[in-house]
Amino acid sequence: MSDATQHERDEIFSRRIRAGKRTYYFDVKSTKGNDFFITITESKRHRMDEAAAIKNKIFLYKEDFHKFSDALQETIGFIKSNLLPEYDFDEYARRDRDPDESEGF
């Protein structure tokens, strides 16, 4: 298999989220057996060298999708309801939609 064919097979879907000095990547990849998994990557710029980035990666396999999704939603819901009930989380969504606003958080 050529490198180009391998690259096309691996690159199924990608979503990038920029968040200040961090960027999150959600990528769908395939295995040799045509199975699929998700990689979640956090890329954070290093304080001393803005060109360098520290990357942390999680591999999420299909058998864990529901558990992961449920736990993430439950955790976010807990923070919103119990720890920060007065906080306006929609502030970030509005800022992201407004092209005139700066990207920094």
Secondary structure, DSSP 8 states (H G I E B T S, - for coil): --HHHHHHHH-SEEEEEEETTEEEEEEEEE-TTS-EEEEEEEEEE-SS-TT-EEEEEEEEEGGGHHHHHHHHHHHHHHIIIII-TT--THHHHHHHH-TTS-S--
